């Protein structure tokens, strides 16, 4: 769980430097009025003012140097903390798997990892700056008391009003900042969703409606922004009113004390400067605004960091050909039953087709078999070992998956087939087996063609997805992974799968009767339950089974 304190501590290498420079700046700020006051008294006396002017110049130079170092250290601290936070969030997102990220929209996740992480990274510098900003007013109060207690009393009364203004501002800004960031995330989620289906939107002629859907949240975002600025403006106005009142009160009391001979002209000048510092508490609104945004960013980042990584065991798989066993497997999504008490014992090395009407649970069965999601009840085993007990490395070497709409990852077409670039020979073998080599060899740079620039149809992308999964040693799970292929190519790949000499199990979700016919067994699913398991030829006599294929 990520907390504000943990994020702030990530800048511990820079925060001491920021804190020291803030203290130096505060010390300079507090020292200048006294030094200038001494200069005034020296000028009035007509003696020794040159040394005080030199001290003043030195203090101003020190203050400028501290400000420059502080700006550099603050920027470096935010950059380092942002990198740390994004690295951690990305790990949680990736290792959480499909189940872990199911509660988040894609665009919202991107916003949390990018923009909100930057806001959260301000936690350390903003906290140090806020604490350091309190030093000048407190120091002013002490030094005014040294000059004259009545000056301190007048100053203290005004500062209490400024503190009340800041407290109200901080309380209101925190909620508004969180609401603003959440609305940003919702807009990003809608945009990401539209970009995914941009071809469908254009072909359906619903561009304007989609624009209204995405931009429909802009008024809400505008409203949160306006509320933020109103709070800032109101607090700034209140501080602008209270500040001069503090100055007037101190000057009035100081004037009376000057007339009474209790303070000198230089001390009155110093007192006026300290009064200005006290009124300067109102400038903390900017720092408090940063703290509010940081707090909101930490909260949204913490929700991502709460995604639990998929737990893996430490076992390896014994020798085998991919015997797949479902023992009382059920999968629930809220109150909806996706799989209901599925019991299967599939022999290793066979081709198994999974068929059924839409919503029957075919993709869920495939996901559970590949351990892309865990069952709500029951257990899945591969060659006698529960999938949850197998180590991550052993599991991903043993099980490969290909999908209807594969997301290809890598810089080149070759990397999309073999992300680890283990062996060009293996890449070529996988491409040839899945008939991807036919079109890859015609690309401008072959397997070194940039993935972004490679012109590919849906069927060609599917063949690359198949090639990426081809190296699986025990179990190959294909979730409608040949649906976009032409009939001839699909027949060739189906023959390759059914005649696979690697002695592994092939679990194929399909809508095509020809694919089911070439399989050794067919699992017929209906409403999350196994209605039958038998060869296609035996099931074909059933009218309801034939209806599955339309």
N, C-alpha and C positions, 0 to 999 in steps of 0.2 A: 504494500500500500504506500503510495507516494503522499507525503505531507508537505506543508509549507516549509516546515523546519528542515526537512531532508533536502528539499530543492535548494533552500538558502545555503545549506552547509556545503553544497557542491562547489561554491565559490570560495571555499576556505583558503585557497592559495592566493586569491586576490582580495578577499574581504578585509584582511588586516591592513593591506596597503590602502584600500579605500577608506577604512576607518581612521588610520593614522593621518591621512591627508585631510579627512573631514575635521579631525580634531585640530590639525594645524590651521585649517581655514577658520575654525571657530575661535581659536586662540588669537589669530590675527584680527579677526572681527572684533573681539572683545578688547584687544590691546590698543587698537587704533584710536578710539575715542579718548582714552586716558592720555595717550601720547600727544594727540592733537590738542587736548585740553592743556597739557603742560606747555605746548608750543604757544598757545594763546596767552597763558599767564607770563611766559618768558617775553613774548612780544610786548605785552603791557608793561612789564618791568623794564624792557629794553635791554635784556642781557641773556645770553646763553641759548637763544632760540635755534641757532644753526644746528646744534647736535640733535635737537628733537626733530628737526626736519629731516635729517639724515636717517634717524631711526624710523621715521614715518615711511620714507622711501624704501628702506630695507624691508619693512613689514609688508608694504604693497607688493614688492617683488616676490617675497616669500609666498604671499597669498596667490599670486598669479601662477607660480610654479606648482603649488599644491593643486590648483584647479586643473591645470593641464594634465598632471599625473593622474588625478582623480578621474578625468574624462577617459583617458586611455585605459586605466585599470577597470573602470566600469564597463566599457565596451568589450574588453577582453573577457571579463567575468561572465557577462551575458552570453557571449558567443560560446564559451566553453560549457556553460551550464545547459544552453540550448542543445548543443551537440550530445551531451550526456543524456539529456532527457529524451531527445528524439531516438537515440540509439536504444534506450530502454523500452520506449513505447513501441517501436517497430518490432523489437524482439517479442514483446507480449502479443502483438497483433499476429505475427507470423506463426509463433509457436502455439497460439490459442486455437489454430485450425478453424474450419468452417463453423463448428459449434460455438467457439469462443467469441467470434465476431458477429454472430447471427443477430445480436441485439442492436448492432450499429449499422447505420447507412454508410456506404462507401465514402461519399463526399464528406459526411460528418467526421468520419475517422481521419480523413486527410486533413481536415481543418484542425482537429485536435492535435495531430502530430506536427503540423507545420505552424500555423498562426498561434494557436493557444499555447504551444510549447515555448514560443518566444516570449509571450506574455508572462508565463510562469517563471521563466528564467530571470525576470526582473526582481524576483523575490529578495535575493540577498542584497544587491546594491540598494534597492528601494528601502529595505528595512534599516540598513546601516545609515543611509542618508536621512531617514526620518528620525532616527535616534540622535544623530549628530546635529540635526536642525534644532533640537530642543536645547542644546548646550548654550547658544548665544543668549536666548531669553533668560535662562536660569542664571547664567553668569552675569547678565545685566542686572538682574534683581539683587544679586549678592553685592556687586560693585556699587549699585545705587545706595544700598544700605550702608556701605562703607562711607560714601560721600555724605549721605544724610538719610536717616530712617524715614522721614516724611516723604522724601522722593520715592523710596522703595514702596511705601504704602500706596501712593498714588499710582505707581506703575503696576503693582500687583492687582489692584481692582480692575484695571483695563485689560490685563492679560487674561484674567478669568473669563471675560466676555469673549475674547478671541478663541480660547480653548473650547468654550461651549459651541461656537460656530464650527470649529474643526470637527468636534465630536459628531455633530449632526450631519456634516458633510460626509464623513467616513461611513457612517451607518447607512445613509441612503445610497451612496455610490456603489457599495459592494453588491447589492442585489441587482442594480441596473446593469452593472458590468457583466454579471453572469448571464442575465437575460439577453444582452446584446450578443455575447459570444454564442449562446445557444441558437439564436436566430440565424447568425452567420452560418453555423453548422447545418441548419436545416436547408438554407438556400444552396449551400454547396452539395448537399445530398441530392436535392432535386436536379441540379445541374448535371451531376455525375450520372444520375439515372437517365437523363435525356441524352447525354453524349453516348451512352451505351446503345441506345436504340435510335440514333440519329437517322439512320437510313429508313427505318420504319416510319419515323415522324415525317420525313420529307415525302416519302412515297404515298403516305395517307393524306397528305395535304393538311396536317394539323399543326403546322409551324407556329401560327399565331396563337393558337390555344395553348401550346406548350410554353411559349414566351409568357403568356399571362399566368400560367401555373407556377413557373419559376419566379417571376418577378412579383407575384402576388404577395410575397412576404416582405418586399421592400418597404411598404408603408409601416409595417411593424418594426422593422429595423430602424427606419427613420424616427419612429416614435421613441424608441429606446435611446437613440442618439440625442434627440431633442431633450428628453428628460435628463440625460447626463449633463448636457450643456446648461440646462436651466438650473440644475443643482449647483454646478460649478459657478455659474454667473451669480446665483443668489448668495452663495457662500463668499464669493469674491467681493460682491457689493457690501455684504455685512462686514467683512474684514476691512474693506476700504473705509467704512464709516467708523468702526471701532478703533482702527489704527490712529487716525488723527485725534480721536478723543483721548487716547493714551498719551500722545505727544502734548496735547494742550494741557492735560491734567498735570503732567510732570513739569512742563514749562511754567505753569501758573504757580505751583508749589515752589519750584526752583526760584522764580522771580521774587517771591515773598522772602525766601531764605536768603537770597542775594542782598535784598534791601536790608534784611536784619543782620547782615554780615556773617551769616553762618556758612556760606559757600562763596567761592571765588568765581570770577567770570569764566575761567577755564573749566572749573568743575560744573558750572551750569551748561557750558557747551558739551562736555562729556555726557552729562545727564540727558541732554536732548538726543544725543546719538544713541544712547542706550534705550531711550524710549522708542526710537525708530526701530531698533532691533527687536524689541518686544512686539511691536506692531507687525513686524515681519513674520511672525508666526502664521499670519494669513497666507504667506507664500507657500506654506506646507500643503495647500490644496492640491498642487500638482504632484507632489510626492505621494500624498495619500491616494490620489487617483491611480498612480502607478501601482501602489500596494493593492488597491481594490482589483485592478485588472490582473495582477499577479495571482492574487488569491483565487479569482475566478478561473484563471488558466490552470492553476494547480488542481483545482477541484475537477475540471473536465479531463485533465491528464490522468488524475488518480482513477477515474472511472475506466480508462483504457488500461492502466496498469493493474487494475483488479481482474483483468482477463487471466484466467488460469491456464498455464501451459498444459498441453495434453500430456498426461503422465505416461511414462514408458517404464517397462521393467528392465531387467539386465540379462535375460535369458537369450540364448541362441536357439536356432531351430535344429532339430535332429535331422538326419537324412530322411528324405521323403520327396514325394512328387506333388504336394499341394492338396492333401486331404482337408476338406473344408467342412467344419461341423458347426451347426447352429443348435444351441441347446436352450429351448424356451425363450427365444429372443423376442422382446417387445420394444417398440420405440414409440414414445409419446411426444406430442408437441402441444403443451398445455393440456387441454382435455381431449384433444383429437388423437386417435390411435392410428399410427402410421404402419406399424407392424404389430401383429397380435399373435404371440406365443408360437413363433416359427421354430420348427424342429426339422433340421436337415442333416444328412450325413452324406456328403458328396465325395466319391472316390477321387483320388489324385490322378492327374494326368488326363482328365476327360474334358470335353467341351460341353458346357452347360448353358443353355439359353434361358433367359428370364423374360417371360411374356405376361401380358395382362392389359386390361383397359387403363385409360388415363386415371391416375390417382390410386392405382392398385398397390403402390409401394415398391415398384421396381427399382427406382433410383435410390431409395432408402436402403433397400436390401444390398445393393451394390456398394453404397457408402459404408455400411456396417461391415461388409466383407473386407473392404480395403482399409478399414479402421480410419475412415474420414469422419466418422462420428461413432460414439459408443452407444450401445443399447441401453435403454432405460431399465431393462430387466433381462436376465439371461446372460449367455456367454457365447462368444465366437472363438473357435480354435482352428489353428492351422497346423496340420501334422501333429495333432495332439497337444499343442501348446496354446494356452489362451493368448489372444492377440495383445491384451493389456500387459502380459508378462514378458513380451518380447522387447528387446532393446530397439531403440529408434533405428539405428544403423542396420541391424539384421532385418527389421520389418520392411524398410524401404528398399533393401536389396532383394527381398523375397517377393514383394507385392508391387505391381505396376498398375497404373490407372490411365485410361483415356476417356475423354468425354465428348459429348455432342458438339460443344463450343469450346474447344481448348484455348486456354490462355498461354500463348507462347512466350517464353522468357529467354532472354539472351541477346547478345549484340548481333550475332550472325545466325544464319539458318542452321549451321552445324551445331552451334551452342544450344539452339532450341531443341535439337535432337538429343544431345548429350551435354547438359549444363556443366558437368564436371570436366569435360574434355579429356576423359580418361584415355581414349584410344580412337584415332581416326578409322582404324579397321572396324571397331565396334559400331561407330557411327554409320559407316558405309553399309555394314551388314544389316543394321536395323532399318536403314532407308530402303535397301533392296527388298527386304522381307515384307515391308508394308507398301511397296511400290511408290515410295516417295522419291526415290532416286530418279524416276522417269522425268519428273518436272524440275527437280533441283538441279540436275545436270544441265538443264537448258537455261538456267539463270545466268546473268552476266558474269558473276564471280563464283558460280557454283555454291559450294557449302560455305564459302566466305562472303556471300552476299549479305548485305545489311538486312536484318530482319524487318526493319521499318520500311525499307525501300523495295522489298521483295513483293511483286504482285502475285497474290494467291487467292484462289477461290475458296469457298467454304470446304469443299471436298479435299483440296490440297492442304488446308490447315488441319483437317482431321487426320490426314495421312502423316503429317509431322507429329501430331499428338500421339498417334499410334506408334510411330517410330521412337518417340521419347519413352514410352512405356514398355517397349519391346524387350528391354534387357532384364525384366523381372524374372526371377529364377523359379518361383514356386506357383505364383498366382497372378494371372493377368485379368484385370477387371475392365470391361469395356461398357460404358454406359451410353448406349445409342451412338457409339463412336464411329459408325459407318453410315449414318443416316443421310449425309450429304454427298456420298459417293455415287457415281454412275453405276448402273447395274453390272457392267462388265468388270469394273475395278472392284466393286464390292464382292463379286463372285470370286475374283482372284485372291483377295485378302481373306475371305471366308475359307477358301481352300487352304491357304497358308496356315490359318489358325487351326483348322480341323486336322491338318496333316502335320502339325507342329511336332518336331522330333525332340524337343527339349524336355518332354515328359513333365509338363506343368499343367495346372488346371486353368481353363479359360472360362470365365463367367461373363456372358455376353447379354446385356439388356438389348432387346431388339423388337422392332415392329414388323419385320419382314418374315413371312413364312418360309422363304428359301433359306434364310439363316438358321431358323429354328429346325428346319428339316435336316440341315447338315450337322447339327449338334448331336452329341451322344444322349443327352437328357434335356428335358424341358421342365422348368419350374413354372407352373401356371399360378400366378397370383391374382387374387381378387379381394379388394377391400382390406388389404394388409394381411390376408391369410393365404396359406398355401392350399389351393384348391386341388391340385394334383401335381405329381412329378412322375414323368414317364417319357419315352421317346415320342417325337413329334408324330410319327406315323400312327401310334396307338391313340393319341389324343385327337387326331384329325377327324375321327368318326363322330366326335362330340360337336353338336351344332353350336353350342355356346363357345367352345374353344375356337371354332372357325370364325365366329363373330368378332373375336378379339382382333383379327387382322382385317376386319372390314369386308 
